[in-house]
Amino acid sequence: MKPKIFIARGISSKELLDSVFDRYNIKDRTLKYGEYGKPYLASGDLFFNLSHCGDMVVCAVCNREVGVDIQRIDYRKNVINKVCSQEEAAEIRTPEDFTKMWVLKESFAKCDGRGLSYGLKNINTKNLKDSEVFQIGDFLVATCYNTR
Amino acid sequence: MKDKVINLIAETLDVDKKKINEKTNLVKDLEVESLDLVDLVGAFEEEFGVEIADKDIKNLQTVGDIIKYAEEHEA
């Protein structure tokens, strides 16, 4: 299934996660952490991922591994040099282009579980399957639930 | 080296450098998010001519960690 997205403002990631667990009637909320720090439910009842930016927090839930990222629309030249191929860099003309590239790569790497250790330059945003981006106010949110 | 790194962090993250010392934790004290961290890594690489491997980024948790990395990898 496609991930379901829950977004809140002004609460902590933990508060949002608790409300999501309430909604899905998750009783055993014991968390474990992957090798690179990605939290997951020990019971395996539900897959989730969290992201925050400023006072915005987002939680994606799915029946398989999922990654989510939220970012205020921004532009960082240093980051383009660090995480984009030449082809990708050539297509980034606006802060929206930049932020879309960033949240797509981040959500993929978070779905994988390695996060930044994955090496965001190794992710070609043109080849992503089952990734989606949407805008909410000044923010872009991306989800990914397939890293193949 | 310490001053150069602190100046770089202050400039890249737009933080008052008086708030930064070797014990400053990037996430807890400066509220650095992943985009800021990669921005900082990019600025660091350009300033010091040193590439930080992706697998090492998660180990850079404090300003002291970055200073140590700079000293160990200085050309």
Backbone of each chain as ProteinMPNN parsed JSONL, in Angstrom:
{"seq_chain_A": "MKPKIFIARGISSKELLDSVFDRYNIKDRTLKYGEYGKPYLASGDLFFNLSHCGDMVVCAVCNREVGVDIQRIDYRKNVINKVCSQEEAAEIRTPEDFTKMWVLKESFAKCDGRGLSYGLKNINTKNLKDSEVFQIGDFLVATCYNTR", "coords_chain_A": {"N_chain_A": [[0.831, -1.198, 0.0], [0.284, 2.33, -0.525], [2.146, 4.776, 1.351], [0.703, 6.215, 4.307], [0.314, 9.568, 5.325], [1.045, 11.656, 8.016], [0.873, 14.845, 9.304], [2.053, 17.415, 11.411], [2.17, 20.43, 13.365], [4.27, 22.104, 15.611], [4.418, 20.175, 17.584], [6.202, 17.45, 19.183], [8.254, 14.921, 17.56], [7.872, 12.523, 18.867], [5.405, 12.864, 20.106], [3.734, 13.025, 17.867], [4.173, 10.489, 16.794], [3.158, 8.863, 18.836], [0.449, 9.529, 18.65], [-0.113, 8.517, 16.153], [0.348, 5.799, 16.575], [-1.713, 5.367, 18.393], [-3.903, 5.704, 16.701], [-3.615, 3.502, 15.021], [-3.953, 1.552, 16.786], [-1.789, 0.383, 18.131], [-0.39, -1.581, 20.48], [1.936, -2.691, 21.742], [4.628, -0.8, 21.959], [7.323, -0.962, 21.744], [10.442, 0.081, 20.693], [13.019, -0.595, 18.331], [16.331, -0.173, 16.98], [17.871, 0.265, 13.849], [21.033, -0.592, 12.277], [22.032, 1.847, 11.423], [20.637, 3.591, 12.91], [17.908, 3.872, 12.358], [14.661, 3.942, 13.604], [12.371, 1.317, 14.514], [9.357, -0.617, 14.912], [9.442, -3.133, 17.295], [7.676, -5.245, 17.211], [6.981, -5.407, 14.566], [4.53, -4.744, 13.562], [3.819, -2.537, 12.118], [5.215, -0.325, 9.733], [7.139, 2.615, 9.963], [8.198, 6.048, 9.534], [9.894, 9.029, 10.424], [10.148, 12.608, 10.142], [11.434, 15.891, 10.58], [11.254, 19.461, 10.311], [12.153, 22.595, 11.209], [9.355, 23.689, 12.969], [7.689, 21.812, 11.977], [6.454, 18.52, 11.674], [6.515, 15.229, 10.419], [5.035, 12.074, 9.793], [5.291, 8.97, 8.251], [3.471, 6.078, 7.469], [3.354, 2.584, 6.728], [2.876, -0.634, 5.097], [5.229, -1.768, 4.603], [8.816, -1.205, 4.474], [9.55, 2.242, 4.8], [10.298, 5.61, 3.875], [10.539, 9.036, 4.783], [10.68, 12.537, 4.169], [10.818, 15.917, 5.14], [11.159, 19.264, 4.142], [11.876, 22.694, 4.349], [11.402, 24.897, 1.628], [14.29, 25.659, -0.078], [17.692, 26.607, -0.91], [20.833, 25.359, -1.483], [24.026, 25.704, -2.368], [26.406, 24.345, -1.72], [25.431, 21.851, -1.079], [24.366, 20.871, -3.423], [26.71, 20.447, -4.901], [27.713, 18.392, -3.394], [25.882, 16.233, -3.367], [24.724, 15.777, -5.855], [24.668, 14.455, -9.197], [26.354, 15.53, -12.216], [24.454, 15.786, -14.209], [22.061, 15.955, -12.759], [22.561, 18.287, -11.295], [22.594, 20.173, -13.298], [19.964, 20.467, -13.884], [18.825, 21.769, -11.81], [17.316, 24.649, -11.099], [15.82, 26.311, -9.563], [14.837, 27.148, -6.129], [12.751, 25.374, -5.51], [13.247, 23.236, -7.261], [15.683, 22.386, -6.216], [14.974, 21.63, -3.584], [13.122, 19.624, -4.042], [14.755, 17.674, -5.217], [16.366, 17.134, -2.99], [14.59, 16.159, -0.942], [13.594, 13.88, -2.183], [15.884, 12.28, -2.453], [16.659, 12.014, 0.223], [14.401, 10.743, 1.368], [14.473, 8.306, 0.06], [16.953, 7.282, 0.964], [16.389, 7.12, 3.657], [14.318, 5.283, 3.664], [15.725, 3.047, 2.861], [17.309, 2.815, 5.109], [19.878, 3.467, 5.722], [20.274, 6.193, 5.628], [22.074, 9.262, 5.529], [24.477, 7.931, 5.321], [24.212, 6.279, 3.184], [25.031, 7.609, 0.965], [24.175, 10.116, -0.805], [24.696, 10.909, -3.352], [24.726, 8.654, -4.8], [22.163, 8.09, -5.444], [19.909, 8.219, -7.977], [17.63, 10.458, -8.906], [15.97, 10.282, -11.056], [15.452, 7.638, -11.478], [13.803, 6.655, -9.523], [11.369, 4.58, -7.98], [8.01, 4.406, -6.888], [8.059, 6.738, -5.335], [7.025, 9.836, -4.022], [6.233, 13.316, -4.179], [5.034, 16.138, -2.455], [3.668, 19.411, -1.857], [3.392, 21.469, 1.01], [2.39, 24.375, 2.186], [5.257, 26.267, 2.763], [6.864, 24.112, 2.493], [8.31, 21.056, 1.23], [7.429, 17.665, 0.915], [8.536, 14.347, 0.778], [7.925, 10.928, 0.04], [9.019, 7.533, 0.169], [8.749, 4.165, -0.74], [9.971, 2.037, -1.825], [12.994, 0.724, -2.55], [14.181, -0.539, -4.624]], "CA_chain_A": [[0.0, 0.0, 0.0], [1.004, 3.597, -0.453], [2.243, 5.252, 2.74], [-0.191, 7.258, 4.783], [1.152, 10.649, 5.846], [0.474, 12.473, 9.091], [1.696, 16.05, 9.452], [1.616, 18.286, 12.508], [3.036, 21.589, 13.592], [4.384, 22.542, 17.003], [4.523, 19.079, 18.55], [7.435, 16.692, 18.972], [8.137, 13.7, 16.76], [7.348, 11.461, 19.727], [3.963, 13.096, 20.28], [3.055, 12.636, 16.628], [4.256, 9.026, 16.668], [2.197, 8.291, 19.786], [-0.922, 9.688, 18.136], [-0.247, 7.579, 15.031], [0.207, 4.469, 17.175], [-3.079, 5.315, 18.923], [-4.826, 5.541, 15.576], [-3.486, 2.135, 14.488], [-4.176, 0.639, 17.901], [-0.545, -0.341, 18.408], [-0.261, -1.732, 21.943], [3.348, -2.845, 22.099], [5.327, 0.284, 21.256], [8.762, -1.137, 21.929], [11.193, 0.437, 19.497], [14.396, -1.019, 18.144], [17.02, 0.73, 16.062], [18.724, -0.398, 12.872], [22.48, -0.33, 12.387], [22.305, 3.263, 11.173], [19.819, 4.412, 13.793], [16.495, 3.999, 11.974], [13.806, 3.252, 14.57], [11.285, 0.486, 14.002], [8.587, -1.327, 15.934], [9.969, -4.477, 17.523], [6.636, -6.215, 16.847], [6.826, -5.465, 13.112], [3.115, -4.562, 13.228], [3.644, -1.375, 11.241], [6.468, 0.368, 9.418], [6.947, 4.06, 10.03], [9.39, 6.885, 9.472], [9.627, 10.39, 10.897], [11.043, 13.685, 9.71], [10.987, 17.201, 11.032], [11.979, 20.632, 9.808], [11.581, 23.69, 11.978], [8.331, 23.17, 13.887], [6.846, 20.848, 11.249], [6.86, 17.127, 11.85], [5.741, 14.354, 9.548], [5.198, 10.637, 10.017], [4.736, 8.119, 7.192], [3.281, 4.689, 7.893], [3.194, 1.727, 5.561], [2.976, -2.052, 5.432], [6.598, -2.157, 4.257], [9.769, -0.147, 4.827], [9.148, 3.526, 4.23], [11.11, 6.763, 4.254], [9.865, 10.313, 4.55], [11.49, 13.715, 4.491], [10.181, 17.227, 4.964], [12.172, 20.317, 4.101], [11.438, 24.012, 3.89], [11.969, 25.186, 0.31], [15.577, 26.276, 0.211], [18.685, 26.387, -1.97], [22.174, 25.284, -0.891], [24.979, 25.351, -3.428], [27.339, 23.327, -1.209], [24.753, 20.554, -1.059], [24.286, 20.417, -4.826], [28.021, 19.909, -5.245], [28.004, 17.19, -2.607], [24.974, 15.08, -3.506], [24.134, 15.649, -7.19], [25.479, 14.198, -10.383], [26.392, 16.72, -13.091], [23.17, 15.862, -14.917], [21.06, 16.444, -11.808], [22.887, 19.673, -10.949], [22.254, 21.04, -14.441], [18.509, 20.646, -13.947], [18.345, 22.512, -10.638], [17.329, 26.078, -11.424], [15.061, 27.087, -8.567], [14.803, 26.519, -4.801], [11.812, 24.235, -5.549], [13.979, 22.124, -7.901], [16.685, 21.892, -5.258], [14.336, 20.978, -2.434], [12.529, 18.373, -4.533], [15.862, 16.72, -5.329], [16.841, 16.775, -1.659], [13.643, 15.312, -0.196], [13.523, 12.577, -2.856], [17.078, 11.491, -2.089], [16.603, 11.719, 1.657], [13.358, 9.753, 1.678], [14.971, 7.021, -0.437], [18.018, 6.814, 1.867], [15.76, 6.777, 4.943], [13.606, 4.027, 3.445], [16.784, 2.027, 2.878], [17.738, 2.671, 6.499], [21.239, 3.974, 5.941], [20.292, 7.654, 5.722], [23.174, 9.945, 4.831], [25.571, 6.987, 5.071], [23.973, 5.635, 1.889], [25.699, 8.379, -0.085], [23.045, 10.62, -1.588], [25.094, 11.05, -4.759], [24.482, 7.36, -5.45], [20.735, 7.961, -5.721], [19.502, 8.961, -9.165], [16.212, 10.779, -8.681], [15.215, 9.924, -12.262], [15.15, 6.2, -11.495], [13.083, 6.239, -8.325], [10.028, 4.012, -8.12], [7.209, 4.516, -5.667], [8.387, 7.938, -4.57], [6.084, 10.923, -4.314], [6.543, 14.607, -3.562], [3.955, 17.119, -2.466], [3.989, 20.673, -1.175], [2.451, 21.978, 2.017], [2.917, 25.693, 2.538], [6.62, 26.51, 2.282], [7.617, 22.868, 2.66], [8.09, 19.903, 0.362], [7.48, 16.372, 1.601], [8.663, 13.196, -0.121], [7.892, 9.583, 0.625], [9.555, 6.463, -0.673], [8.515, 2.856, -0.117], [10.567, 1.002, -2.667], [14.371, 1.126, -2.836], [14.749, -1.345, -5.714]], "C_chain_A": [[0.865, 1.247, 0.0], [1.069, 4.059, 0.993], [1.113, 6.235, 3.058], [0.668, 8.293, 5.516], [0.39, 11.427, 6.908], [1.42, 13.647, 9.329], [1.155, 16.893, 10.598], [2.609, 19.433, 12.651], [3.071, 21.863, 15.084], [4.324, 21.431, 18.025], [5.798, 18.292, 18.241], [7.167, 15.479, 18.087], [7.503, 12.594, 17.58], [5.834, 11.613, 19.929], [3.184, 12.679, 19.029], [3.039, 11.112, 16.497], [3.269, 8.353, 17.618], [0.768, 8.387, 19.254], [-1.161, 8.746, 16.953], [-0.425, 6.153, 15.563], [-1.197, 4.296, 17.793], [-4.066, 4.979, 17.796], [-4.812, 4.108, 15.04], [-3.598, 1.078, 15.589], [-2.956, -0.248, 18.175], [-0.349, -0.396, 19.922], [1.212, -1.783, 22.365], [4.175, -1.839, 21.286], [6.842, 0.212, 21.455], [9.481, -0.839, 20.612], [12.563, -0.22, 19.505], [15.012, -0.09, 17.104], [17.933, -0.064, 15.133], [20.183, 0.025, 13.041], [22.824, 1.156, 12.234], [21.348, 4.176, 11.934], [18.354, 4.552, 13.419], [15.628, 3.24, 12.982], [12.73, 2.402, 13.887], [10.583, -0.21, 15.157], [9.118, -2.746, 16.064], [8.977, -5.542, 17.069], [6.511, -6.392, 15.337], [5.399, -5.237, 12.652], [2.897, -3.47, 12.174], [5.029, -0.801, 10.95], [6.2, 1.868, 9.453], [8.274, 4.765, 9.821], [8.988, 8.319, 9.802], [10.6, 11.383, 10.274], [10.53, 14.982, 10.315], [11.84, 18.285, 10.395], [11.349, 21.841, 10.473], [10.571, 23.127, 12.955], [7.354, 22.214, 13.193], [7.374, 19.436, 11.479], [5.937, 16.256, 11.016], [6.071, 12.901, 9.875], [4.555, 9.905, 8.845], [4.593, 6.718, 7.755], [2.936, 3.849, 6.668], [3.229, 0.273, 6.02], [4.313, -2.639, 4.988], [7.529, -1.007, 4.619], [9.409, 1.14, 4.093], [10.123, 4.609, 4.704], [10.342, 8.028, 3.961], [10.824, 11.446, 4.885], [10.679, 14.98, 4.241], [11.27, 18.285, 5.02], [11.534, 21.619, 3.646], [12.119, 24.303, 2.557], [13.176, 26.1, 0.464], [16.502, 26.038, -0.991], [20.067, 26.411, -1.339], [23.178, 24.786, -1.938], [25.944, 24.248, -2.978], [26.739, 21.925, -1.309], [24.633, 19.996, -2.468], [25.608, 19.775, -5.214], [28.268, 18.558, -4.586], [27.132, 15.994, -2.994], [24.407, 14.883, -4.921], [25.158, 15.233, -8.236], [25.483, 15.493, -11.217], [25.053, 16.912, -13.788], [22.083, 16.432, -13.998], [21.3, 17.927, -11.515], [22.447, 20.63, -12.057], [20.759, 21.338, -14.489], [17.948, 21.418, -12.755], [18.474, 24.009, -10.91], [16.682, 26.918, -10.337], [15.169, 26.421, -7.194], [13.85, 25.31, -4.764], [12.496, 23.015, -6.17], [14.946, 21.5, -6.899], [16.026, 21.08, -4.149], [13.693, 19.66, -2.839], [13.613, 17.296, -4.647], [16.258, 16.211, -3.949], [15.873, 15.82, -0.956], [13.485, 13.941, -0.852], [14.704, 11.697, -2.447], [17.039, 11.083, -0.616], [15.573, 10.636, 1.974], [13.783, 8.369, 1.188], [15.996, 6.447, 0.551], [17.454, 6.419, 3.225], [14.932, 5.508, 4.815], [14.605, 2.867, 3.498], [17.279, 1.765, 4.295], [19.117, 3.227, 6.775], [21.32, 5.488, 6.04], [21.465, 8.24, 4.958], [24.327, 9.004, 4.513], [25.411, 6.253, 3.743], [24.821, 6.298, 0.8], [24.657, 8.898, -1.054], [23.391, 10.797, -3.067], [24.826, 9.762, -5.536], [23.01, 7.164, -5.833], [20.38, 8.841, -6.92], [18.001, 9.218, -9.087], [15.338, 10.448, -9.903], [14.74, 8.468, -12.224], [14.278, 5.734, -10.329], [11.706, 5.685, -8.667], [9.316, 4.241, -6.796], [7.707, 5.619, -4.738], [7.409, 9.042, -4.969], [6.532, 12.188, -3.592], [5.281, 15.456, -3.56], [4.369, 18.323, -1.632], [2.928, 20.987, -0.144], [3.035, 23.296, 2.531], [4.294, 25.898, 1.922], [7.472, 25.248, 2.288], [7.311, 21.879, 1.535], [8.255, 18.643, 1.201], [7.63, 15.29, 0.542], [8.544, 11.921, 0.678], [8.472, 8.605, -0.377], [9.252, 5.144, 0.02], [9.005, 1.72, -1.004], [11.979, 1.437, -3.026], [14.997, 0.254, -3.921], [14.854, -0.527, -6.987]], "O_chain_A": [[2.01, 1.237, 0.453], [0.164, 3.777, 1.78], [0.643, 6.976, 2.194], [1.613, 7.949, 6.227], [-0.766, 11.804, 6.714], [2.62, 13.459, 9.531], [-0.056, 17.064, 10.737], [3.723, 19.396, 12.129], [2.035, 21.857, 15.748], [4.192, 21.701, 19.219], [6.395, 18.449, 17.176], [6.023, 15.067, 17.891], [6.697, 11.817, 17.07], [5.089, 10.634, 19.925], [2.121, 12.064, 19.118], [2.021, 10.521, 16.137], [2.616, 7.379, 17.245], [-0.021, 7.451, 19.387], [-2.268, 8.24, 16.769], [-1.252, 5.394, 15.057], [-1.786, 3.218, 17.722], [-4.926, 4.108, 17.924], [-5.849, 3.566, 14.656], [-3.374, -0.111, 15.364], [-3.076, -1.449, 18.414], [-0.162, 0.637, 20.565], [1.66, -1.022, 23.223], [4.388, -2.014, 20.087], [7.542, 1.218, 21.342], [9.176, -1.419, 19.57], [13.185, -0.38, 20.555], [14.313, 0.674, 16.438], [18.671, -0.946, 15.571], [20.504, 0.893, 13.853], [23.777, 1.652, 12.835], [21.253, 5.371, 11.651], [17.619, 5.278, 14.089], [15.825, 2.045, 13.198], [12.247, 2.746, 12.808], [11.146, -0.369, 16.24], [9.232, -3.471, 15.076], [9.373, -6.609, 16.601], [5.994, -7.408, 14.872], [5.071, -5.499, 11.495], [1.91, -3.488, 11.438], [5.904, -0.794, 11.816], [5.144, 2.326, 9.017], [9.34, 4.156, 9.919], [7.879, 8.756, 9.494], [11.728, 11.036, 9.926], [9.329, 15.143, 10.533], [12.983, 18.057, 9.998], [10.152, 22.087, 10.322], [10.878, 22.192, 13.695], [6.321, 21.853, 13.757], [8.581, 19.198, 11.476], [4.737, 16.51, 10.919], [7.209, 12.549, 10.187], [3.411, 10.182, 8.486], [5.489, 6.224, 8.439], [2.319, 4.323, 5.714], [3.562, -0.024, 7.167], [4.502, -3.855, 4.998], [7.065, 0.057, 5.03], [9.018, 1.124, 2.925], [10.691, 4.522, 5.792], [9.577, 8.089, 2.998], [11.669, 11.323, 5.771], [9.951, 15.087, 3.254], [12.185, 18.212, 5.84], [10.758, 21.65, 2.691], [13.296, 23.985, 2.381], [13.089, 27.175, 1.06], [16.138, 25.359, -1.952], [20.434, 27.406, -0.713], [23.173, 23.619, -2.332], [26.261, 23.337, -3.743], [27.437, 20.949, -1.586], [24.781, 18.793, -2.682], [25.629, 18.686, -5.787], [28.943, 17.693, -5.145], [27.6, 14.856, -2.953], [23.682, 13.917, -5.159], [26.332, 15.597, -8.175], [24.717, 16.42, -10.954], [24.571, 18.034, -13.943], [21.29, 17.28, -14.407], [20.36, 18.722, -11.488], [21.992, 21.743, -11.794], [20.339, 22.342, -15.064], [16.749, 21.689, -12.691], [19.573, 24.561, -10.948], [16.97, 28.109, -10.212], [15.552, 25.255, -7.103], [14.118, 24.334, -4.063], [12.348, 21.897, -5.675], [15.023, 20.281, -6.748], [16.47, 19.98, -3.82], [13.713, 18.693, -2.078], [13.415, 16.155, -4.228], [16.462, 15.013, -3.754], [16.292, 14.787, -0.434], [13.265, 12.947, -0.161], [14.535, 10.518, -2.136], [17.349, 9.944, -0.266], [15.842, 9.724, 2.755], [13.484, 7.366, 1.837], [15.918, 5.277, 0.927], [17.962, 5.504, 3.873], [14.851, 4.73, 5.766], [14.341, 1.835, 4.114], [17.625, 0.635, 4.641], [19.488, 3.436, 7.93], [22.334, 6.02, 6.492], [21.809, 7.772, 3.872], [25.073, 9.231, 3.56], [26.369, 5.671, 3.235], [25.265, 5.65, -0.147], [24.293, 8.214, -2.011], [22.507, 10.832, -3.924], [24.715, 9.773, -6.762], [22.662, 6.175, -6.478], [20.536, 10.061, -6.873], [17.2, 8.289, -9.192], [14.117, 10.346, -9.789], [13.748, 8.113, -12.862], [14.045, 4.536, -10.174], [10.981, 6.222, -9.505], [9.934, 4.267, -5.732], [7.766, 5.45, -3.52], [7.023, 9.149, -6.133], [7.137, 12.123, -2.522], [4.545, 15.489, -4.546], [5.289, 18.257, -0.818], [1.734, 20.803, -0.377], [4.051, 23.31, 3.226], [4.48, 25.727, 0.717], [8.687, 25.323, 2.104], [6.217, 21.865, 0.971], [9.112, 18.572, 2.081], [6.935, 15.31, -0.474], [8.99, 11.83, 1.822], [8.425, 8.814, -1.589], [9.469, 5.008, 1.224], [8.511, 0.595, -0.935], [12.151, 2.426, -3.738], [16.21, 0.296, -4.122], [15.308, -1.035, -8.012]]}, "seq_chain_B": "MKDKVINLIAETLDVDKKKINEKTNLVKDLEVESLDLVDLVGAFEEEFGVEIADKDIKNLQTVGDIIKYAEEHEA", "coords_chain_B": {"N_chain_B": [[43.519, 25.922, 13.616], [41.223, 25.176, 15.073], [39.87, 27.664, 15.35], [39.408, 28.251, 12.664], [37.651, 26.218, 11.891], [35.488, 26.719, 13.598], [34.736, 29.271, 12.735], [33.931, 28.635, 10.151], [31.73, 26.974, 10.624], [30.037, 28.764, 11.97], [29.578, 30.638, 9.962], [28.457, 29.097, 7.876], [26.177, 27.969, 9.03], [24.937, 30.155, 9.977], [25.189, 31.069, 12.657], [25.901, 32.547, 15.826], [29.27, 32.823, 16.578], [30.174, 32.854, 19.143], [28.63, 31.108, 20.486], [29.628, 28.686, 19.973], [31.671, 25.98, 20.748], [34.225, 23.464, 21.348], [32.797, 21.419, 22.512], [30.256, 21.691, 21.651], [27.274, 20.283, 20.549], [26.14, 19.323, 17.422], [23.497, 18.664, 16.648], [21.922, 18.693, 19.042], [22.592, 21.15, 20.306], [22.851, 23.104, 18.294], [20.75, 22.592, 16.698], [20.981, 21.35, 14.226], [19.925, 20.102, 11.138], [19.587, 17.393, 8.74], [20.027, 18.483, 6.175], [21.429, 20.823, 6.772], [23.696, 19.672, 7.839], [24.868, 18.336, 5.663], [25.324, 20.548, 4.08], [27.216, 21.83, 5.63], [29.27, 19.925, 5.567], [29.892, 20.032, 2.847], [30.849, 22.669, 2.674], [33.014, 22.477, 4.367], [34.641, 20.639, 2.993], [35.28, 22.137, 0.755], [36.671, 24.277, 1.904], [38.82, 23.062, 3.259], [39.856, 21.257, 1.478], [39.465, 18.561, 1.76], [37.971, 15.413, 1.503], [35.043, 14.235, 2.975], [34.069, 11.097, 3.808], [30.968, 9.48, 3.024], [30.158, 7.575, 4.896], [31.356, 8.473, 7.176], [30.058, 10.735, 8.007], [28.003, 10.503, 9.886], [29.406, 10.224, 12.198], [30.279, 12.684, 12.927], [29.507, 14.443, 15.356], [29.914, 16.409, 17.251], [31.365, 19.748, 17.488], [33.983, 19.456, 18.148], [34.512, 16.937, 17.062], [34.588, 17.566, 14.353], [36.735, 19.334, 14.228], [38.783, 17.595, 14.968], [38.67, 15.809, 12.834], [39.444, 17.508, 10.783], [42.05, 18.118, 11.549], [43.249, 15.612, 11.455], [43.069, 14.995, 8.789], [44.28, 16.981, 7.416], [45.825, 18.517, 4.664]], "CA_chain_B": [[42.528, 25.007, 13.042], [39.976, 25.286, 15.84], [39.18, 28.904, 14.983], [38.961, 28.159, 11.265], [36.468, 25.35, 11.85], [34.368, 27.415, 14.267], [34.297, 30.338, 11.832], [33.232, 28.008, 9.032], [30.425, 26.52, 11.123], [29.23, 29.955, 12.259], [29.194, 31.264, 8.695], [27.595, 28.207, 7.081], [24.89, 27.74, 9.706], [24.424, 31.457, 10.415], [25.111, 30.997, 14.117], [26.889, 33.368, 16.516], [30.377, 31.919, 16.895], [30.362, 32.805, 20.605], [27.841, 29.974, 20.997], [30.226, 27.434, 19.487], [32.962, 25.526, 21.263], [34.52, 22.087, 20.932], [31.804, 20.482, 23.06], [28.934, 21.958, 21.076], [26.689, 19.187, 19.776], [25.517, 19.937, 16.246], [22.034, 18.457, 16.628], [21.278, 19.093, 20.291], [22.839, 22.554, 20.661], [22.678, 24.024, 17.163], [19.542, 22.149, 15.982], [21.352, 21.057, 12.846], [19.173, 19.043, 10.467], [20.464, 16.692, 7.794], [20.419, 19.389, 5.085], [22.483, 21.691, 7.315], [24.906, 18.876, 8.033], [25.504, 18.124, 4.359], [25.792, 21.883, 3.695], [28.454, 22.039, 6.397], [30.285, 19.011, 5.022], [30.3, 20.589, 1.556], [31.658, 23.866, 2.935], [34.259, 21.985, 4.977], [35.456, 20.031, 1.94], [35.791, 23.202, -0.103], [37.614, 25.085, 2.677], [40.018, 22.327, 3.668], [40.333, 20.374, 0.421], [39.421, 17.196, 2.302], [36.652, 14.814, 1.291], [34.509, 13.457, 4.095], [33.336, 9.936, 3.281], [29.571, 9.45, 3.48], [30.023, 6.727, 6.096], [31.917, 9.183, 8.334], [29.253, 11.914, 8.357], [27.224, 10.269, 11.115], [30.31, 10.284, 13.358], [30.577, 14.087, 13.23], [28.395, 14.857, 16.22], [30.258, 17.651, 17.946], [32.325, 20.618, 16.809], [35.285, 18.821, 18.405], [34.69, 15.853, 16.082], [34.949, 18.166, 13.057], [38.109, 19.857, 14.371], [39.667, 16.425, 14.964], [38.696, 15.29, 11.456], [40.239, 18.457, 9.984], [43.469, 17.97, 11.932], [43.757, 14.306, 11.018], [43.077, 14.875, 7.333], [44.83, 18.203, 6.828], [46.795, 18.221, 3.591]], "C_chain_B": [[41.165, 25.139, 13.735], [39.193, 26.533, 15.416], [38.635, 28.859, 13.556], [37.678, 27.335, 11.155], [35.264, 26.066, 12.468], [33.835, 28.548, 13.381], [33.476, 29.772, 10.666], [31.826, 27.571, 9.447], [29.494, 27.717, 11.343], [28.701, 30.573, 10.966], [28.193, 30.398, 7.931], [26.208, 28.072, 7.704], [24.241, 29.026, 10.201], [24.155, 31.461, 11.924], [26.196, 31.905, 14.702], [28.046, 32.475, 16.993], [30.699, 31.877, 18.396], [29.614, 31.62, 21.22], [28.482, 28.629, 20.656], [31.551, 27.17, 20.188], [33.125, 24.051, 20.915], [33.461, 21.091, 21.407], [30.414, 20.668, 22.467], [28.471, 20.784, 20.228], [25.87, 19.789, 18.631], [23.994, 19.83, 16.284], [21.378, 19.043, 17.873], [21.418, 20.591, 20.569], [22.544, 23.523, 19.514], [21.47, 23.658, 16.296], [19.815, 21.922, 14.494], [20.502, 19.903, 12.311], [20.063, 18.463, 9.365], [20.919, 17.598, 6.645], [21.541, 20.317, 5.545], [23.807, 20.929, 7.416], [25.637, 18.655, 6.71], [26.032, 19.453, 3.81], [27.149, 22.157, 4.363], [29.584, 21.16, 5.868], [30.809, 19.548, 3.688], [31.206, 21.8, 1.733], [33.025, 23.471, 3.496], [35.198, 21.434, 3.894], [36.076, 21.101, 1.044], [36.877, 24.0, 0.617], [38.93, 24.354, 2.914], [40.548, 21.376, 2.597], [40.373, 18.916, 0.849], [38.033, 16.627, 2.034], [36.254, 13.999, 2.509], [33.666, 12.318, 3.516], [31.925, 9.922, 3.855], [29.416, 8.664, 4.779], [30.557, 7.431, 7.349], [31.022, 10.321, 8.831], [28.527, 11.714, 9.684], [28.096, 10.326, 12.376], [30.651, 11.722, 13.756], [29.435, 14.66, 14.059], [28.668, 16.159, 16.965], [31.221, 18.479, 17.105], [33.741, 20.038, 16.978], [35.562, 17.691, 17.419], [35.145, 16.417, 14.735], [36.382, 18.699, 13.097], [39.111, 18.691, 14.281], [39.803, 15.869, 13.541], [39.587, 16.183, 10.589], [41.736, 18.28, 10.278], [44.059, 16.672, 11.397], [43.894, 14.2, 9.503], [43.651, 16.1, 6.647], [45.913, 17.851, 5.811], [48.194, 18.662, 4.001]], "O_chain_B": [[40.118, 25.202, 13.091], [37.992, 26.458, 15.154], [37.546, 29.362, 13.277], [36.749, 27.694, 10.431], [34.16, 26.022, 11.926], [32.625, 28.754, 13.291], [32.469, 30.349, 10.255], [30.859, 27.774, 8.713], [28.325, 27.691, 10.957], [27.541, 30.977, 10.881], [27.202, 30.904, 7.403], [25.197, 28.061, 7.001], [23.148, 29.007, 10.767], [23.067, 31.801, 12.391], [27.283, 32.02, 14.136], [27.833, 31.501, 17.714], [31.405, 30.982, 18.862], [29.922, 31.187, 22.33], [27.954, 27.572, 21.002], [32.436, 28.025, 20.217], [32.262, 23.462, 20.265], [33.253, 20.051, 20.783], [29.503, 19.89, 22.749], [29.169, 20.343, 19.315], [25.019, 20.651, 18.848], [23.29, 20.795, 15.986], [20.404, 19.791, 17.781], [20.466, 21.228, 21.019], [22.047, 24.627, 19.738], [21.193, 24.316, 15.294], [19.002, 22.254, 13.632], [20.377, 18.861, 12.954], [21.149, 18.975, 9.095], [22.058, 17.498, 6.189], [22.49, 20.569, 4.802], [24.878, 21.46, 7.122], [26.86, 18.77, 6.637], [27.069, 19.481, 3.147], [28.086, 22.647, 3.734], [30.722, 21.611, 5.74], [32.012, 19.524, 3.428], [32.207, 21.943, 1.032], [34.05, 24.053, 3.144], [36.393, 21.729, 3.885], [37.231, 20.996, 0.631], [37.888, 24.358, 0.013], [40.01, 24.932, 2.791], [41.59, 20.752, 2.794], [41.198, 18.135, 0.373], [37.029, 17.285, 2.306], [37.026, 13.18, 3.009], [32.677, 12.554, 2.822], [31.703, 10.296, 5.007], [28.637, 9.042, 5.654], [30.24, 7.023, 8.466], [31.203, 10.816, 9.944], [28.442, 12.631, 10.501], [27.582, 10.461, 13.486], [31.248, 11.948, 14.809], [28.515, 15.282, 13.528], [27.745, 16.916, 17.267], [31.813, 17.988, 16.143], [34.574, 20.12, 16.076], [36.699, 17.501, 16.988], [35.984, 15.823, 14.057], [37.144, 18.544, 12.142], [40.14, 18.787, 13.612], [40.896, 15.51, 13.101], [40.373, 15.698, 9.775], [42.568, 18.293, 9.37], [45.204, 16.629, 10.947], [44.709, 13.434, 8.99], [43.526, 16.248, 5.432], [46.785, 17.016, 6.057], [49.143, 18.498, 3.235]]}, "name": "protein", "num_of_chains": 2, "seq": "MKPKIFIARGISSKELLDSVFDRYNIKDRTLKYGEYGKPYLASGDLFFNLSHCGDMVVCAVCNREVGVDIQRIDYRKNVINKVCSQEEAAEIRTPEDFTKMWVLKESFAKCDGRGLSYGLKNINTKNLKDSEVFQIGDFLVATCYNTRMKDKVINLIAETLDVDKKKINEKTNLVKDLEVESLDLVDLVGAFEEEFGVEIADKDIKNLQTVGDIIKYAEEHEA"}
